[in-house]
Every structure is written in C-alpha cells, then in structure tokens.
Amino acid sequence: MLLVRYMLLLAVIGGLGACNSIETMTGEQIGCETREVKILESQFKRSGSKTTWCARCTGANAGGNYVCATNPSRDRVECRAVPPGPPCE
C-alpha cells in the first residue's frame, strides 16, 4: 500500500513539473525572459479565457503587444504581434 501511494505521489509531482506557466510559454515564443513577461489586462482576461491572452515583454527585448493562444492541455502555444488597441487594451 505504501508503495502505491509513493508511486502516485511521484506521478503527480512529475505531472506538475511538466506544466509550463503562461509567462514561460509566452517568453519562449516572443524571445523574452520569463520574469520580463507581463500578462496584460485584456479583453481575453476580463472574459475569463484560460487559453488566449495578451502579453508584453518589459525587458531589454521590449516590444509591442502580443496575442498568444494555447490548447487546453498547454502543450503548444503561438503568439503574434498586434498593434496597440483592442483586444489587448
């Protein structure tokens, strides 16, 4: 019984480690350090979307706004640059 609990705990910890944060996924796509990614208050965030968001890099590679989208399992993400204004403001 103890062995089963131990194996279950390892599976849960391993699964959690595989999840990427929105900031990490976005940073990898837009060429920005994770700590420099700012998730913006946007139309997507206000509507409660978990798979689409707006972001901006605030560091040395600072640029414009990006709209990013992922699938529900968060194993893929795509970002594209967008002009100022809706939906990111």
Backbone as a chain_set.jsonl record, in Angstrom:
{"seq": "MLLVRYMLLLAVIGGLGACNSIETMTGEQIGCETREVKILESQFKRSGSKTTWCARCTGANAGGNYVCATNPSRDRVECRAVPPGPPCE", "coords": {"N": [[0.832, -1.199, 0.0], [1.928, 1.226, 0.786], [3.846, 1.53, -1.184], [2.241, 1.938, -3.444], [1.076, 4.419, -2.842], [3.388, 5.999, -2.82], [4.215, 5.781, -5.509], [2.04, 7.01, -6.749], [2.278, 9.607, -5.733], [4.742, 10.358, -6.903], [3.969, 10.343, -9.601], [2.114, 12.445, -9.661], [3.73, 14.64, -8.889], [5.592, 14.596, -10.979], [3.891, 15.152, -13.142], [3.081, 17.743, -12.521], [5.46, 19.113, -12.772], [5.821, 19.134, -15.497], [4.137, 21.033, -16.513], [3.897, 24.185, -18.027], [4.18, 27.611, -17.191], [2.093, 30.382, -18.106], [3.629, 32.654, -18.515], [6.18, 31.553, -18.99], [5.763, 30.021, -21.337], [4.991, 32.083, -23.085], [7.253, 33.77, -23.057], [9.167, 32.108, -24.284], [8.131, 32.048, -26.865], [8.136, 34.74, -27.748], [10.702, 35.59, -27.424], [11.689, 36.517, -24.918], [12.734, 36.993, -21.54], [11.382, 34.986, -18.937], [10.766, 36.292, -16.499], [10.408, 38.846, -17.393], [8.105, 38.984, -18.797], [4.962, 40.377, -19.156], [1.683, 39.821, -18.41], [-1.098, 41.129, -19.855], [-3.909, 43.171, -18.847], [-6.663, 42.388, -20.501], [-9.156, 42.033, -23.104], [-9.5, 39.288, -23.295], [-8.625, 38.312, -20.799], [-10.43, 39.599, -19.089], [-12.77, 38.326, -19.83], [-12.358, 35.839, -18.844], [-10.868, 33.899, -20.152], [-8.798, 31.039, -20.466], [-7.113, 30.141, -22.342], [-6.304, 32.019, -24.183], [-4.499, 35.049, -24.352], [-3.078, 38.314, -23.737], [0.145, 39.766, -24.004], [3.249, 41.377, -23.05], [6.676, 42.165, -23.502], [8.846, 43.349, -21.082], [11.504, 43.847, -20.738], [14.924, 44.006, -21.901], [14.423, 43.231, -24.504], [12.126, 44.559, -25.118], [9.059, 45.154, -26.691], [6.19, 45.452, -28.736], [2.711, 44.675, -28.208], [1.478, 41.322, -27.814], [-0.661, 38.737, -28.936], [-1.457, 35.698, -27.585], [-2.065, 32.197, -27.831], [-3.143, 29.009, -26.688], [-3.57, 25.426, -26.566], [-6.024, 23.487, -24.682], [-4.542, 21.621, -23.128], [-2.143, 22.829, -22.863], [0.246, 22.264, -24.288], [1.183, 23.361, -26.552], [1.853, 26.562, -27.947], [1.139, 29.657, -29.527], [2.151, 32.858, -30.559], [1.465, 36.155, -31.696], [2.399, 39.33, -32.987], [0.594, 42.307, -32.304], [-1.083, 45.386, -33.139], [-1.268, 48.388, -31.05], [-4.176, 48.785, -28.954], [-7.552, 47.404, -29.057], [-7.572, 43.816, -29.084], [-6.073, 43.952, -26.808], [-6.034, 46.027, -24.988]], "CA": [[0.0, 0.0, 0.0], [2.828, 2.374, 0.844], [4.469, 1.628, -2.497], [1.245, 2.52, -4.346], [0.997, 5.854, -2.505], [4.643, 6.614, -3.255], [4.176, 5.868, -6.964], [1.045, 8.022, -7.085], [2.886, 10.902, -5.423], [5.726, 10.64, -7.947], [3.253, 10.655, -10.834], [1.544, 13.792, -9.522], [4.833, 15.609, -8.911], [6.105, 14.612, -12.349], [2.919, 15.842, -13.982], [3.123, 19.178, -12.234], [6.705, 19.654, -13.298], [5.743, 19.246, -16.949], [3.293, 22.167, -16.868], [4.572, 25.461, -18.19], [3.354, 28.768, -16.869], [1.785, 31.248, -19.249], [4.782, 33.525, -18.725], [7.263, 30.77, -19.592], [5.4, 29.707, -22.72], [4.998, 33.325, -23.845], [8.635, 34.199, -23.199], [9.816, 31.268, -25.295], [7.605, 32.395, -28.186], [8.433, 36.11, -28.173], [12.116, 35.885, -27.201], [11.735, 37.361, -23.73], [12.938, 36.272, -20.283], [10.116, 34.721, -18.249], [10.493, 37.312, -15.477], [10.129, 40.124, -18.055], [6.818, 38.881, -19.498], [3.829, 40.952, -18.417], [0.376, 39.449, -18.954], [-1.869, 42.377, -19.846], [-5.366, 43.185, -18.645], [-7.155, 42.423, -21.87], [-10.499, 41.525, -23.344], [-9.476, 37.852, -23.016], [-8.524, 38.111, -19.35], [-11.687, 40.042, -18.476], [-13.826, 37.35, -20.106], [-12.032, 34.599, -18.145], [-10.229, 32.912, -21.024], [-7.602, 30.36, -19.958], [-6.321, 29.678, -23.479], [-5.902, 33.16, -25.012], [-4.11, 36.159, -23.501], [-2.206, 39.334, -24.309], [1.369, 39.907, -23.225], [4.255, 42.344, -23.492], [7.993, 41.98, -22.912], [9.208, 44.618, -20.442], [12.955, 43.896, -20.543], [15.793, 44.506, -22.96], [13.796, 42.931, -25.794], [10.78, 45.128, -25.06], [8.45, 45.437, -27.979], [4.773, 45.745, -28.657], [1.811, 43.693, -27.619], [1.321, 40.035, -28.483], [-1.782, 37.869, -28.582], [-0.989, 34.315, -27.522], [-3.119, 31.193, -27.659], [-2.684, 27.647, -26.442], [-4.63, 24.427, -26.487], [-6.36, 23.259, -23.267], [-3.516, 20.876, -22.397], [-0.982, 23.723, -22.789], [1.482, 21.694, -24.795], [1.585, 24.188, -27.691], [1.432, 27.96, -27.852], [1.531, 30.525, -30.63], [1.968, 34.284, -30.277], [1.689, 37.046, -32.835], [2.409, 40.754, -32.641], [-0.621, 43.035, -32.661], [-0.95, 46.827, -32.911], [-1.928, 48.871, -29.832], [-5.629, 48.873, -29.02], [-8.241, 46.138, -28.794], [-8.178, 43.324, -27.863], [-5.092, 43.911, -25.713], [-6.13, 47.176, -24.064]], "C": [[0.873, 1.257, 0.0], [3.497, 2.606, -0.506], [3.514, 2.28, -3.505], [1.123, 4.016, -4.094], [2.227, 6.596, -3.002], [4.646, 6.799, -4.775], [3.171, 6.919, -7.427], [1.596, 9.422, -6.84], [3.91, 11.286, -6.482], [5.057, 11.015, -9.26], [2.675, 12.068, -10.795], [2.634, 14.844, -9.599], [5.411, 15.713, -10.32], [5.183, 15.343, -13.293], [2.923, 17.338, -13.768], [4.366, 19.822, -12.799], [6.658, 19.867, -14.794], [4.923, 20.458, -17.388], [4.135, 23.428, -16.984], [3.624, 26.574, -17.786], [3.093, 29.559, -18.147], [2.983, 32.14, -19.555], [5.938, 32.789, -19.4], [6.973, 30.477, -21.058], [5.472, 30.949, -23.603], [6.425, 33.785, -24.099], [9.384, 33.417, -24.251], [9.371, 31.656, -26.704], [8.053, 33.775, -28.662], [9.88, 36.517, -27.915], [12.351, 36.794, -26.015], [11.986, 36.483, -22.504], [11.595, 36.122, -19.571], [9.779, 35.828, -17.26], [10.161, 38.681, -16.076], [8.82, 40.109, -18.838], [5.729, 39.463, -18.601], [2.543, 40.525, -19.135], [-0.53, 40.66, -18.777], [-3.323, 42.15, -19.463], [-5.956, 43.37, -20.037], [-8.597, 41.94, -21.918], [-10.561, 40.041, -22.992], [-9.464, 37.581, -21.513], [-9.831, 38.491, -18.658], [-12.817, 39.043, -18.713], [-13.53, 35.979, -19.489], [-11.368, 33.534, -18.991], [-8.969, 32.346, -20.376], [-6.675, 29.946, -21.096], [-5.877, 30.795, -24.421], [-5.603, 34.332, -24.092], [-3.262, 37.14, -24.288], [-1.002, 39.504, -23.393], [2.277, 40.96, -23.847], [5.562, 41.991, -22.799], [8.433, 43.33, -22.35], [10.711, 44.799, -20.292], [13.695, 44.486, -21.728], [15.199, 44.279, -24.346], [12.385, 43.504, -25.876], [10.305, 45.486, -26.461], [7.0, 45.776, -27.767], [3.993, 44.661, -27.948], [1.762, 42.437, -28.471], [0.031, 39.388, -28.018], [-1.242, 36.452, -28.655], [-2.176, 33.394, -27.293], [-2.481, 29.825, -27.483], [-3.87, 26.705, -26.5], [-4.908, 24.136, -25.01], [-5.305, 22.491, -22.478], [-2.207, 21.656, -22.271], [0.326, 23.067, -23.242], [1.951, 22.381, -26.076], [1.114, 25.614, -27.432], [1.921, 28.697, -29.092], [1.227, 31.951, -30.23], [2.186, 35.069, -31.563], [1.604, 38.489, -32.368], [1.111, 41.392, -33.116], [-0.392, 44.52, -32.396], [-1.622, 47.218, -31.585], [-3.446, 48.981, -30.047], [-6.254, 47.51, -28.743], [-7.594, 45.0, -29.592], [-7.282, 43.414, -26.643], [-5.148, 45.104, -24.768], [-7.562, 47.431, -23.699]], "O": [[0.585, 2.226, -0.702], [3.691, 3.749, -0.92], [3.943, 3.088, -4.329], [1.072, 4.799, -5.042], [2.118, 7.696, -3.543], [5.035, 7.857, -5.27], [3.425, 7.638, -8.393], [1.397, 10.321, -7.657], [3.938, 12.438, -6.916], [5.529, 11.91, -9.961], [2.74, 12.798, -11.783], [2.48, 15.842, -10.304], [5.688, 16.815, -10.794], [5.647, 16.082, -14.161], [2.785, 18.111, -14.715], [4.323, 20.965, -13.256], [7.39, 20.709, -15.315], [5.016, 20.865, -18.546], [4.984, 23.7, -16.135], [2.416, 26.491, -18.01], [3.802, 29.406, -19.142], [3.316, 32.358, -20.72], [6.598, 33.34, -20.282], [7.834, 30.662, -21.918], [5.955, 30.885, -24.734], [6.773, 34.15, -25.222], [10.151, 33.987, -25.027], [10.169, 31.594, -27.639], [8.322, 33.962, -29.849], [10.251, 37.665, -28.16], [13.131, 37.742, -26.1], [11.502, 35.353, -22.441], [10.767, 37.032, -19.602], [8.629, 36.261, -17.187], [9.692, 39.573, -15.369], [8.461, 41.103, -19.47], [5.598, 39.086, -17.437], [2.344, 40.829, -20.311], [-0.701, 41.155, -17.663], [-3.893, 41.089, -19.716], [-5.757, 44.407, -20.669], [-9.169, 41.503, -20.919], [-11.564, 39.578, -22.449], [-10.202, 36.727, -21.02], [-10.287, 37.793, -17.753], [-13.723, 38.926, -17.888], [-14.345, 35.062, -19.593], [-11.31, 32.373, -18.584], [-8.17, 33.089, -19.806], [-5.573, 29.455, -20.849], [-5.138, 30.533, -25.37], [-6.357, 34.593, -23.154], [-2.784, 36.826, -25.378], [-1.113, 39.401, -22.171], [2.103, 41.371, -24.994], [5.562, 41.566, -21.644], [8.399, 44.338, -23.055], [11.151, 45.82, -19.762], [13.18, 45.336, -22.454], [15.45, 45.061, -25.262], [11.545, 42.994, -26.618], [11.04, 46.035, -27.281], [6.625, 46.325, -26.731], [4.538, 43.852, -27.197], [1.975, 42.478, -29.683], [-0.329, 39.478, -26.844], [-0.645, 36.052, -29.655], [-3.157, 33.763, -26.648], [-1.429, 29.526, -28.049], [-5.025, 27.132, -26.486], [-4.098, 24.505, -24.159], [-5.184, 22.69, -21.269], [-1.265, 21.183, -21.636], [1.381, 23.292, -22.647], [2.993, 22.026, -26.626], [0.097, 25.834, -26.774], [2.985, 28.393, -29.633], [0.185, 32.234, -29.639], [2.994, 34.686, -32.409], [0.833, 38.822, -31.468], [0.594, 41.065, -34.185], [0.402, 44.878, -31.526], [-2.446, 46.469, -31.06], [-3.923, 49.231, -31.154], [-5.592, 46.59, -28.264], [-7.11, 45.239, -30.699], [-7.679, 43.0, -25.554], [-4.36, 45.168, -23.824], [-7.85, 48.352, -22.934]]}, "num_chains": 1, "name": "protein.A"}
